[in-house]
Amino acid sequence: MQTITKNMLIGEILDMDEEATKILIKHGMNCLGCPGSYSENLKEAAEGHGINLERLLQDLNQHFNK
């Protein structure tokens, strides 16, 4: 069981499972090819894109823990 946290890098999450891309896109993050994905953590990216971090974390963790 893997827990996604707000401090994880976007690229780290994508490396764990490419299916996470669908969740990020659903929330308004098009991070797949973004150069910042390996330098920006989930919290920073959510703030930068005006995304509700708690909902995003909930969806990501639900995905990774199924």
C-alpha positions in Angstrom: 0.0 0.0 0.0 1.4 3.3 -1.1 0.4 6.7 0.4 0.7 9.8 -1.8 1.6 12.9 0.2 1.6 16.6 -0.7 5.4 16.6 -0.6 5.9 14.0 -3.3 7.2 15.2 -6.6 4.8 15.0 -9.5 7.3 13.0 -11.5 7.7 10.6 -8.6 4.0 9.9 -8.6 3.9 9.4 -12.4 6.9 7.0 -12.2 4.9 4.9 -9.7 2.0 4.4 -12.1 1.3 6.1 -15.4 -2.4 5.7 -14.7 -2.0 8.5 -12.2 -1.8 10.8 -15.3 -5.6 10.4 -15.8 -6.3 11.6 -12.2 -4.0 14.6 -12.5 -5.6 15.6 -15.8 -9.1 15.1 -14.3 -8.1 17.7 -11.7 -6.7 20.1 -14.2 -3.0 19.2 -14.2 -1.4 18.4 -17.5 1.9 17.3 -16.0 2.9 14.4 -18.1 5.5 16.3 -20.2 6.0 19.3 -17.9 9.7 19.9 -17.1 8.6 21.1 -13.6 7.2 17.6 -12.8 10.5 16.5 -11.4 11.1 19.7 -9.4 7.6 20.6 -8.1 5.8 18.7 -5.4 2.1 18.0 -5.4 1.2 20.8 -3.1 3.1 23.4 -5.2 1.6 22.1 -8.4 -1.9 22.2 -6.9 -1.5 25.7 -5.6 -0.1 26.8 -9.0 -3.0 25.4 -10.9 -5.7 26.4 -8.4 -6.6 22.8 -7.6 -8.1 21.5 -4.4 -5.2 19.6 -2.9 -7.3 17.5 -0.5 -9.6 16.2 -3.2 -6.6 15.4 -5.5 -4.8 13.5 -2.7 -8.0 11.6 -1.9 -8.4 10.5 -5.6 -4.7 9.6 -5.9 -4.6 7.6 -2.7 -7.9 5.8 -3.6 -6.2 4.9 -6.9 -3.0 3.6 -5.4 -4.7 1.7 -2.6 -7.2 -0.3 -4.7 
